[in-house]
């Protein structure tokens, strides 16, 4: 997908679009779009604060939508669409149990865990977590996530020349090696999360 073209077309609201879609229960690379929006703002000398604001607003709106879908549709709704995303009933049962014990922490941590971010809001709705409590932890996590990812994109956009220099210095092989290392770490984190 051509993230820079999407960001150029939508401007600041693009920072919140990806996470709105992802947080409402649709697997979508929300981080990629927010990173691109941060880089776009840096390249055009636009405000980082607005990128963070729109990322935060999208995170909250998407999470509220996911919560509502889980609350209204319950487990049958999630099971129906869980098949599409390869979520088996036993995984769902374990997730519900974990969520019942650690709901607050799960909502906070979910912002930073690929996959969990998509389903955490629905699980909160299914578990009938009080909405005010869900909203509080969702807002804290959403703001932290938008600030970190938006700032990372902004710094990336400000340092494209440095990035090009590093790539030239380490070469394509070095870049591939770094990508493989990061991928292995992400897969290990995903497996550890699944085991828990």
C-alpha positions in Angstrom: 0.0 0.0 0.0 1.3 3.5 -0.8 1.2 5.1 2.6 2.8 8.4 1.5 0.1 8.9 -1.2 -2.6 8.3 1.4 -1.1 10.7 3.8 -0.6 13.3 1.1 -4.3 13.0 0.1 -5.7 13.0 3.6 -3.2 15.2 5.6 -3.4 15.1 9.4 -6.6 12.9 9.6 -4.6 10.1 8.1 -2.7 9.8 11.4 -5.9 8.5 13.0 -7.4 6.6 10.2 -5.3 3.4 10.4 -5.7 3.0 14.1 -9.4 3.8 14.0 -9.9 0.9 11.5 -7.5 -1.4 13.5 -9.0 -0.7 17.0 -12.5 -1.3 15.8 -11.6 -4.9 15.1 -10.3 -5.0 11.5 -6.7 -6.1 11.1 -5.0 -3.1 9.6 -1.5 -1.7 10.0 -2.4 1.4 12.0 1.2 2.0 13.1 2.4 2.2 9.5 0.0 5.0 8.6 0.8 6.9 11.8 4.5 6.6 11.1 4.0 7.8 7.6 1.9 10.8 8.9 4.7 11.7 11.3 7.3 11.6 8.6 5.0 13.6 6.3 4.6 16.3 9.0 8.4 16.5 9.5 9.1 16.7 5.7 6.6 19.5 5.3 7.4 21.3 8.6 3.9 20.6 9.9 2.9 20.3 13.6 3.8 17.0 15.3 1.2 17.8 18.0 -1.6 17.6 15.4 -0.3 14.2 14.2 -0.4 13.0 17.8 -3.8 14.5 18.4 -5.3 12.8 15.3 -3.6 9.5 16.1 -5.0 9.7 19.6 -8.5 10.6 18.4 -8.5 7.7 15.9 -7.4 5.3 18.6 -10.2 6.4 21.0 -12.9 6.4 18.3 -11.8 2.9 17.0 -11.6 1.5 20.5 -15.0 2.8 21.4 -16.4 1.2 18.3 -14.7 -2.1 19.1 -16.0 -2.0 22.7 -19.6 -1.3 21.4 -19.4 -4.2 18.9 -18.2 -6.6 21.7 -20.8 -5.3 24.1 -23.7 -5.6 21.7 -22.7 -8.6 19.8 -21.0 -10.5 22.5 -19.2 -13.8 22.0 -21.3 -15.0 19.1 -20.3 -11.9 17.1 -16.6 -12.4 17.8 -16.8 -16.1 17.1 -18.5 -15.5 13.8 -15.8 -13.2 12.6 -13.0 -14.8 14.5 -13.0 -17.7 12.0 -12.1 -15.2 9.3 -9.0 -14.2 11.4 -8.2 -17.7 12.6 -9.3 -17.2 16.2 -10.4 -20.5 17.6 -12.9 -20.8 20.5 -10.2 -22.0 22.9 -8.1 -19.0 22.2 -11.1 -16.8 22.8 -11.8 -18.6 26.1 -8.3 -18.1 27.3 -8.4 -14.4 26.3 -11.6 -13.9 28.2 -10.1 -15.4 31.3 -7.0 -13.3 31.0 -9.1 -10.2 30.4 -11.3 -10.9 33.4 -8.2 -10.9 35.6 -6.1 -8.2 34.0 -8.6 -6.0 32.0 -7.1 -2.7 32.9 -3.5 -3.7 32.2 -4.6 -5.5 29.0 -6.3 -2.3 27.6 -3.1 -0.3 28.3 -0.7 -2.9 27.0 -2.9 -3.8 24.0 -2.0 -0.5 22.2 1.6 -1.8 21.9 1.0 -5.5 21.0 0.2 -6.3 17.4 -2.9 -8.4 17.1 -4.1 -7.7 20.7 -4.8 -4.1 19.7 -7.4 -5.4 17.2 -9.3 -7.5 19.7 -8.8 -5.9 23.2 -11.7 -3.4 22.8 -14.1 -6.1 21.7 -13.0 -8.3 24.6 -13.6 -5.4 27.0 -17.1 -5.0 25.7 -17.8 -8.8 25.9 -16.5 -8.8 29.5 -18.9 -5.9 30.3 -16.0 -3.8 31.6 -17.5 -0.6 32.9 -17.3 1.9 30.0 -15.8 4.7 32.1 -13.0 2.4 33.2 -12.4 1.1 29.7 -12.4 4.7 28.4 -9.8 5.8 31.0 -7.3 3.1 30.3 -8.0 3.3 26.5 -7.2 7.0 26.6 -4.0 6.6 28.6 -2.8 3.8 26.3 -4.0 5.6 23.1 -2.2 8.8 24.0 1.1 7.1 24.9 0.9 5.0 21.7 0.1 8.0 19.5 2.9 10.1 21.1 5.5 7.4 20.7 4.7 6.2 17.2 3.9 9.7 15.9 7.2 11.1 17.3 9.1 8.1 15.8 7.7 8.9 12.4 8.5 12.6 12.8 12.1 11.8 13.8 12.3 9.4 10.8 11.1 12.2 8.5 13.6 14.7 9.9 16.5 12.3 9.5 15.9 10.7 6.1 19.3 11.9 5.0 20.9 10.1 7.9 18.9 7.0 7.2 20.1 7.0 3.6 23.7 7.4 4.8 23.3 4.4 7.2 21.8 2.3 4.5 24.6 3.1 2.1 27.2 2.4 4.9 25.9 -1.0 5.9 24.7 -1.9 2.5 21.6 -3.8 1.4 22.9 -7.0 3.1 23.3 -5.2 6.4 19.8 -3.8 6.1 18.3 -7.2 5.3 20.2 -8.6 8.4 18.7 -5.9 10.6 15.2 -6.6 9.2 15.6 -10.3 9.9 16.7 -9.6 13.5 13.8 -7.3 14.1 11.4 -9.8 12.5 12.7 -12.7 14.7 12.2 -10.5 17.8 8.7 -9.6 16.8 7.8 -13.3 16.2 9.3 -14.3 19.5 7.2 -11.6 21.2 4.1 -12.7 19.4 4.6 -16.4 20.5 5.3 -15.3 24.1 2.0 -13.3 24.1 0.1 -16.3 22.7 1.5 -18.6 25.4 0.4 -16.2 28.1 
